[in-house]
Amino acid sequence: MLVRILAEAFRRRKRRVFVAVFSVAVGAALAAALFTLSAHVSERITQELRSYGANILVSAETARTQAPAGAGVAGAGLVDENELYKLKTIFWRNNILGFAPYLSVMAEAQDQPVLVAGTWFEHRLTPPPGTRVRSSYDGATVADADSFATGMKDIAPWWEVEGSWVSDDDAQGAMVGAALAEKLGLRPGSTLTVSHGGTRENLRVAGILSTEGLEENQIFVNLPVAQRLAGVPKGASQVLVSALTTPKDKLAPNLRDKRPDQMTPKEYEIWYCTPLVDSISLQIAEALPGTQAGAVRQISEAEGAFASKMELLLALVTGVALVASGLAVMTTMTTSVLERRTEIGLMKAVGANDLHVAAIFLLEAAVVGVLGAIPGYLAGLQLAGLVGRLVFSSPVSPNLTGAVATLLLSVAVALAGASFPVRSAVRLRPVMLLRGA
């Protein structure tokens, strides 16, 4: 009997039911897109922002006068570049997208002071065989010594180069900032001599660098060239690291403002095993004893704020769509109640109570929610895929959690929209309805 009542109600009010189902489907589509993207949007946004510079800075602990054996420190204030492969042995090694050492020397070129920065452009590292990598919070396993390439090409892809990048084995190659090149009259293929403390280096300009930043007034060379100018056998003054991180507001509220030394062992494990910029920095410092690592705050804080605001924007848009869906359901159900007052009176006159009447209308609303959720979820997947391709240039995979959440949310919105009309329906008095009042 209940099924017949529902079927007859939908048959006689096809247009209104279609409007309600369509409204729920629109809200469900945005909700499905949000649920599908939520697992990817923070990571994708962080990956996009990673192309605008490193977010962790590693340097030697200047207070140390003597570094322990096997430490990552080459000398006073310098980090040993030969130990940097250890950055790929930490727990969050796969989140380290790239790194590059830096050694700056104030030299002279054409009787003018110039800043020469030694670095890696595209350097290949091979960890020693049997290198131990941290695979868990409290243990380690032996991993294969896989080689990997890193350098400024990985952490500064936004650099615009006229000419070519300097190769790793080019002892005389240099990249000159655009402003300095114009001042010195240099172009790709030009030669220049830089000197410092009696050491001279003859360089060939491989490319002209444009960044609209401080780099445009510097000369970039391979790290050994800068080391010869500085008169040091090895070492870098700092290491720039680009890492995928999670905003701090993803942590539980009770952990966000706690220092690691204030945490319980369980809280510390959660913090340590979350890819926060601070936890990754700590693991880097542990891998390179004698160094200190810290976040480039302007970049890391901007990343976290931007990712959170993007998620908030998506949630607000979805919320507005769901509210509109609920209002559409409420309008449809209110009209249905008004049209079916005589029917409601008859049901109550033959023995139906308020619970029976409410169950009929709530069940109608639930069916509307289900009917709207199915096409809405499918449309949401298409929308999420479109956003993934156009905005993040990567596919977005559906997940079961998103499907279940979309269905439950659609039904909840439909029931919420029907709550007011149902309350009105159960208050109707059968005697007054049957008398035509």
C-alpha positions as CSV (number, residue, x, y, z in Angstrom):
1,M,0.0,0.0,0.0
2,L,2.8,2.4,0.9
3,V,4.5,1.8,-2.4
4,R,1.3,2.5,-4.3
5,I,0.8,5.7,-2.4
6,L,4.3,6.9,-3.2
7,A,4.1,5.8,-6.9
8,E,0.7,7.7,-7.3
9,A,2.1,10.8,-5.6
10,F,5.1,10.9,-8.0
11,R,2.9,10.1,-11.0
12,R,0.5,12.9,-10.4
13,R,3.2,15.5,-9.6
14,K,5.9,14.7,-12.1
15,R,7.0,18.2,-12.8
16,R,7.4,19.2,-9.1
17,V,9.2,16.0,-8.3
18,F,11.5,16.6,-11.2
19,V,12.3,20.1,-10.0
20,A,13.1,18.7,-6.5
21,V,15.2,15.8,-7.9
22,F,17.1,18.2,-10.1
23,S,17.8,20.6,-7.2
24,V,19.1,17.7,-5.1
25,A,21.2,16.5,-8.0
26,V,22.8,19.9,-8.4
27,G,23.8,20.0,-4.7
28,A,24.9,16.3,-4.8
29,A,27.1,17.0,-7.9
30,L,28.9,19.8,-6.0
31,A,29.2,17.7,-2.9
32,A,30.5,14.7,-4.9
33,A,33.1,17.0,-6.6
34,L,34.1,18.3,-3.2
35,F,34.4,14.9,-1.6
36,T,36.4,13.6,-4.6
37,L,38.7,16.6,-4.8
38,S,39.2,16.9,-1.0
39,A,41.7,14.0,-1.1
40,H,43.7,15.6,-3.9
41,V,43.2,19.4,-3.7
42,S,45.6,20.1,-0.8
43,E,48.3,17.9,-2.3
44,R,47.8,19.4,-5.8
45,I,47.8,22.9,-4.6
46,T,51.0,22.3,-2.6
47,Q,52.6,20.7,-5.7
48,E,51.7,23.7,-7.8
49,L,53.1,26.1,-5.1
50,R,56.3,24.0,-4.9
51,S,57.2,25.3,-8.3
52,Y,57.6,28.8,-6.8
53,G,60.5,28.1,-4.5
54,A,61.9,26.0,-1.7
55,N,60.1,25.9,1.6
56,I,62.8,24.5,4.0
57,L,66.3,26.0,4.6
58,V,69.1,23.9,6.0
59,S,72.3,25.4,7.4
60,A,75.1,24.5,9.7
61,E,74.8,25.1,13.4
62,T,77.1,28.1,13.7
63,A,77.4,27.6,17.5
64,R,79.2,24.3,17.0
65,T,82.9,24.5,16.9
66,Q,83.4,20.8,16.2
67,A,81.0,18.5,14.4
68,P,80.7,14.8,15.3
69,A,82.2,12.2,13.0
70,G,80.0,11.4,10.0
71,A,78.0,14.7,10.5
72,G,76.8,16.7,7.6
73,V,79.0,19.7,8.4
74,A,82.0,20.4,6.3
75,G,83.5,23.1,8.4
76,A,82.7,26.3,10.3
77,G,79.3,27.4,9.0
78,L,79.2,25.0,6.0
79,V,77.2,21.9,5.2
80,D,78.9,18.9,3.5
81,E,77.2,18.4,0.1
82,N,78.5,14.9,0.1
83,E,76.1,14.0,2.9
84,L,73.0,15.4,1.3
85,Y,71.9,12.0,-0.1
86,K,70.7,11.4,3.5
87,L,67.8,13.8,2.8
88,K,66.4,10.8,0.9
89,T,66.6,8.5,3.9
90,I,64.2,10.2,6.2
91,F,60.7,8.9,7.0
92,W,59.1,11.5,4.6
93,R,61.8,11.1,1.9
94,N,59.2,10.7,-0.8
95,N,57.9,14.2,0.1
96,I,61.3,15.7,-0.7
97,L,60.9,16.9,-4.3
98,G,64.3,18.3,-4.7
99,F,67.1,20.2,-3.0
100,A,70.2,22.2,-3.9
101,P,73.2,23.4,-1.9
102,Y,74.2,27.1,-2.1
103,L,77.6,28.8,-1.5
104,S,77.8,32.5,-2.2
105,V,81.0,34.4,-2.8
106,M,81.4,38.1,-3.3
107,A,83.8,38.4,-6.3
108,E,84.9,40.8,-9.0
109,A,84.1,40.8,-12.7
110,Q,85.0,43.6,-15.1
111,D,86.2,45.7,-12.0
112,Q,82.8,45.5,-10.5
113,P,81.6,43.5,-7.4
114,V,79.4,40.6,-8.3
115,L,77.8,37.9,-6.2
116,V,78.7,34.4,-7.4
117,A,76.4,31.6,-6.2
118,G,77.6,28.0,-6.5
119,T,74.9,25.4,-6.6
120,W,73.7,22.2,-8.4
121,F,71.7,22.7,-11.5
122,E,70.9,19.0,-12.2
123,H,73.1,16.8,-10.1
124,R,72.8,13.1,-9.8
125,L,73.4,11.4,-6.4
126,T,73.8,7.8,-5.6
127,P,73.5,6.7,-2.0
128,P,76.2,4.2,-0.9
129,P,75.1,0.5,-1.1
130,G,73.3,-0.6,2.0
131,T,72.1,2.9,2.9
132,R,69.5,2.7,5.7
133,V,66.3,4.5,5.1
134,R,63.7,5.1,7.8
135,S,60.6,3.2,6.9
136,S,58.7,3.6,10.1
137,Y,58.6,5.8,13.2
138,D,60.5,3.4,15.4
139,G,62.5,1.3,12.9
140,A,64.7,1.2,9.8
141,T,65.2,-1.1,6.9
142,V,68.0,-1.5,4.3
143,A,67.0,0.0,1.0
144,D,68.6,-0.3,-2.5
145,A,70.9,2.6,-3.3
146,D,68.8,4.2,-6.0
147,S,70.3,7.2,-7.7
148,F,68.3,10.3,-8.2
149,A,68.7,13.7,-9.8
150,T,68.2,17.0,-7.9
151,G,69.1,20.6,-8.2
152,M,67.8,24.0,-9.1
153,K,65.9,22.6,-12.1
154,D,63.7,20.7,-9.6
155,I,63.2,23.5,-7.0
156,A,63.1,26.5,-9.3
157,P,61.3,25.5,-12.5
158,W,59.9,29.0,-12.8
159,W,63.3,30.3,-13.8
160,E,63.2,31.6,-17.3
161,V,66.5,30.9,-19.1
162,E,67.6,32.5,-22.4
163,G,70.1,30.0,-23.8
164,S,70.6,26.8,-21.8
165,W,71.1,25.5,-18.3
166,V,74.6,24.7,-17.1
167,S,75.3,20.9,-17.2
168,D,76.6,19.1,-14.1
169,D,80.0,18.5,-15.6
170,D,80.5,22.0,-17.1
171,A,83.4,23.4,-15.1
172,Q,83.3,26.8,-16.9
173,G,79.6,27.2,-17.5
174,A,77.6,30.0,-15.8
175,M,74.1,31.5,-15.8
176,V,74.0,35.2,-15.4
177,G,71.0,37.2,-14.1
178,A,69.3,39.4,-16.7
179,A,70.0,42.7,-14.9
180,L,73.6,41.9,-14.3
181,A,74.1,40.6,-17.9
182,E,72.7,43.9,-19.2
183,K,75.0,45.9,-17.0
184,L,78.1,43.9,-18.0
185,G,77.0,43.5,-21.7
186,L,76.8,39.8,-21.6
187,R,74.7,37.3,-23.7
188,P,74.7,33.5,-24.2
189,G,78.1,32.5,-25.4
190,S,80.0,35.5,-23.9
191,T,83.0,34.9,-21.6
192,L,83.9,36.7,-18.4
193,T,86.5,36.3,-15.6
194,V,85.6,36.4,-11.9
195,S,88.2,36.7,-9.2
196,H,88.3,36.5,-5.4
197,G,91.2,36.4,-3.0
198,G,93.7,35.8,-5.8
199,T,91.7,33.0,-7.4
200,R,90.5,33.6,-10.9
201,E,87.9,31.6,-12.8
202,N,87.2,32.0,-16.6
203,L,83.5,31.4,-17.2
204,R,81.4,31.0,-20.3
205,V,77.8,32.3,-20.2
206,A,75.5,29.4,-21.0
207,G,72.2,31.2,-20.3
208,I,70.7,34.5,-19.1
209,L,68.4,34.1,-16.1
210,S,65.1,36.1,-15.6
211,T,63.3,35.7,-12.3
212,E,62.2,39.3,-11.5
213,G,64.0,38.8,-8.2
214,L,67.4,39.0,-6.5
215,E,68.7,36.2,-8.8
216,E,68.8,38.7,-11.7
217,N,71.9,40.4,-10.1
218,Q,73.9,37.2,-9.5
219,I,76.1,34.8,-11.4
220,F,75.3,31.1,-10.9
221,V,78.0,28.4,-11.4
222,N,78.5,24.8,-10.4
223,L,79.2,24.4,-6.7
224,P,83.0,23.4,-7.2
225,V,83.6,26.7,-9.0
226,A,82.3,28.7,-6.0
227,Q,84.3,26.5,-3.6
228,R,87.5,27.2,-5.4
229,L,86.8,30.9,-5.3
230,A,86.0,30.7,-1.6
231,G,89.1,28.6,-0.9
232,V,87.2,25.7,0.7
233,P,87.6,22.0,-0.3
234,K,83.9,21.3,0.2
235,G,80.7,22.6,1.8
236,A,77.8,24.9,1.2
237,S,76.5,27.8,3.3
238,Q,72.9,26.6,3.0
239,V,70.7,24.0,1.4
240,L,67.3,24.8,-0.2
241,V,64.8,22.0,0.1
242,S,61.5,21.8,-1.7
243,A,59.1,19.4,0.2
244,L,55.4,18.5,0.0
245,T,53.9,19.5,3.3
246,T,50.5,19.4,5.1
247,P,49.1,22.6,6.7
248,K,49.3,22.6,10.4
249,D,45.5,23.1,10.7
250,K,45.1,19.5,9.5
251,L,46.4,18.4,12.9
252,A,44.1,17.8,15.8
253,P,43.4,21.2,17.6
254,N,45.1,20.0,20.8
255,L,48.4,19.5,18.8
256,R,48.6,22.6,16.7
257,D,50.1,24.9,19.3
258,K,52.1,22.3,21.2
259,R,55.9,22.1,21.0
260,P,57.3,18.6,20.4
261,D,58.9,18.6,23.9
262,Q,55.4,19.2,25.4
263,M,53.8,16.3,23.7
264,T,53.0,12.8,25.1
265,P,54.8,9.9,23.3
266,K,51.6,9.2,21.3
267,E,51.1,12.8,20.4
268,Y,54.7,13.1,19.3
269,E,54.4,10.0,17.1
270,I,51.3,11.5,15.4
271,W,53.1,14.8,14.9
272,Y,56.3,13.1,13.7
273,C,54.4,10.9,11.2
274,T,52.5,13.9,9.7
275,P,54.3,15.7,6.8
276,L,54.3,19.1,8.5
277,V,57.0,21.5,7.5
278,D,58.3,21.4,11.1
279,S,58.3,17.6,11.4
280,I,60.1,17.2,8.1
281,S,62.6,19.9,9.1
282,L,63.3,18.0,12.3
283,Q,63.9,14.8,10.4
284,I,66.3,16.6,8.1
285,A,68.3,17.9,11.1
286,E,68.3,14.3,12.5
287,A,69.7,12.9,9.2
288,L,72.4,15.6,9.0
289,P,73.8,16.0,12.6
290,G,75.3,19.4,13.1
291,T,72.8,21.2,10.9
292,Q,69.6,23.1,11.6
293,A,66.6,23.1,9.4
294,G,63.7,25.4,9.4
295,A,60.8,26.5,7.3
296,V,60.9,29.5,5.0
297,R,57.9,30.9,6.9
298,Q,56.7,33.3,4.2
299,I,56.3,30.4,1.8
300,S,55.1,27.6,4.1
301,E,52.5,29.8,5.8
302,A,51.3,31.2,2.5
303,E,50.9,27.6,1.2
304,G,48.9,26.5,4.2
305,A,46.7,29.5,4.2
306,F,46.0,29.3,0.5
307,A,45.2,25.6,0.6
308,S,42.9,26.1,3.6
309,K,41.1,29.0,1.9
310,M,40.6,27.0,-1.3
311,E,39.1,24.1,0.6
312,L,36.9,26.6,2.5
313,L,35.7,28.2,-0.7
314,L,34.8,24.8,-2.2
315,A,32.9,23.9,1.1
316,L,31.0,27.2,1.0
317,V,30.0,26.8,-2.6
318,T,28.8,23.3,-1.9
319,G,27.0,24.5,1.3
320,V,25.1,27.2,-0.7
321,A,24.1,24.6,-3.3
322,L,22.8,22.2,-0.6
323,V,20.8,24.9,1.1
324,A,19.2,25.8,-2.3
325,S,18.4,22.1,-2.8
326,G,16.8,21.9,0.6
327,L,14.7,25.0,-0.1
328,A,13.6,23.5,-3.5
329,V,12.5,20.2,-1.7
330,M,10.7,22.3,1.0
331,T,8.8,24.2,-1.7
332,T,7.8,21.0,-3.5
333,M,6.7,19.3,-0.4
334,T,4.8,22.3,0.9
335,T,2.9,22.4,-2.3
336,S,2.2,18.7,-2.1
337,V,0.8,19.0,1.4
338,L,-1.5,21.9,0.3
339,E,-2.7,19.9,-2.6
340,R,-3.2,16.7,-0.6
341,R,-5.0,18.1,2.4
342,T,-8.2,16.2,1.6
343,E,-6.2,13.0,1.2
344,I,-4.5,13.6,4.5
345,G,-7.8,14.1,6.2
346,L,-9.2,10.9,4.8
347,M,-6.1,9.0,6.0
348,K,-6.5,10.3,9.5
349,A,-10.3,9.7,9.4
350,V,-9.7,6.0,8.7
351,G,-7.2,5.6,11.5
352,A,-3.8,6.9,10.3
353,N,-2.0,8.7,13.0
354,D,0.5,11.6,12.8
355,L,3.4,9.1,12.6
356,H,1.9,7.4,9.5
357,V,1.4,10.7,7.7
358,A,4.9,11.9,8.6
359,A,6.4,8.6,7.4
360,I,4.7,8.9,4.0
361,F,6.0,12.4,3.3
362,L,9.5,11.7,4.8
363,L,9.7,8.6,2.7
364,E,8.8,10.6,-0.4
365,A,11.6,13.1,0.5
366,A,14.1,10.3,1.0
367,V,13.3,8.8,-2.4
368,V,13.8,12.3,-3.9
369,G,17.1,12.4,-2.2
370,V,18.2,9.1,-3.6
371,L,17.0,9.9,-7.1
372,G,18.9,13.1,-7.0
373,A,22.0,11.6,-5.4
374,I,22.7,9.1,-8.2
375,P,22.9,11.4,-11.2
376,G,24.4,14.1,-9.0
377,Y,27.2,11.8,-7.9
378,L,27.9,10.9,-11.5
379,A,27.9,14.5,-12.6
380,G,30.1,15.4,-9.6
381,L,32.7,12.8,-10.8
382,Q,32.8,14.5,-14.2
383,L,33.1,17.9,-12.6
384,A,35.9,16.8,-10.4
385,G,37.7,15.2,-13.3
386,L,37.3,18.4,-15.3
387,V,38.7,20.5,-12.5
388,G,41.6,18.0,-12.1
389,R,42.5,18.2,-15.8
390,L,42.0,22.0,-16.3
391,V,43.4,23.2,-12.9
392,F,45.8,20.6,-11.7
393,S,46.6,18.8,-15.0
394,S,46.1,15.4,-13.4
395,P,43.4,12.8,-13.1
396,V,41.2,12.5,-10.0
397,S,40.1,9.1,-8.9
398,P,36.6,8.4,-7.4
399,N,36.4,6.8,-3.9
400,L,33.7,4.8,-2.1
401,T,33.7,7.2,0.8
402,G,32.7,10.1,-1.5
403,A,29.9,8.0,-3.0
404,V,28.4,7.1,0.4
405,A,28.8,10.6,1.8
406,T,27.1,12.1,-1.2
407,L,24.1,9.7,-0.9
408,L,23.7,10.3,2.8
409,L,24.1,14.1,2.5
410,S,21.5,14.2,-0.4
411,V,19.0,12.2,1.7
412,A,19.7,14.4,4.7
413,V,19.2,17.6,2.7
414,A,15.9,16.2,1.3
415,L,14.6,15.2,4.7
416,A,15.6,18.6,6.2
417,G,13.8,20.4,3.4
418,A,10.7,18.2,4.0
419,S,10.7,18.7,7.8
420,F,8.6,21.9,7.8
421,P,6.0,20.7,5.4
422,V,5.7,17.4,7.3
423,R,5.2,19.3,10.5
424,S,2.4,21.3,8.9
425,A,0.8,18.1,7.5
426,V,0.6,16.3,10.9
427,R,-1.1,19.4,12.4
428,L,-4.0,19.3,10.0
429,R,-7.3,18.4,11.6
430,P,-9.3,15.8,9.6
431,V,-12.7,17.1,10.6
432,M,-11.9,20.6,9.4
433,L,-10.4,19.3,6.2
434,L,-13.4,17.0,5.4
435,R,-15.7,19.9,6.0
436,G,-13.8,22.0,3.5
437,A,-12.2,24.4,6.0
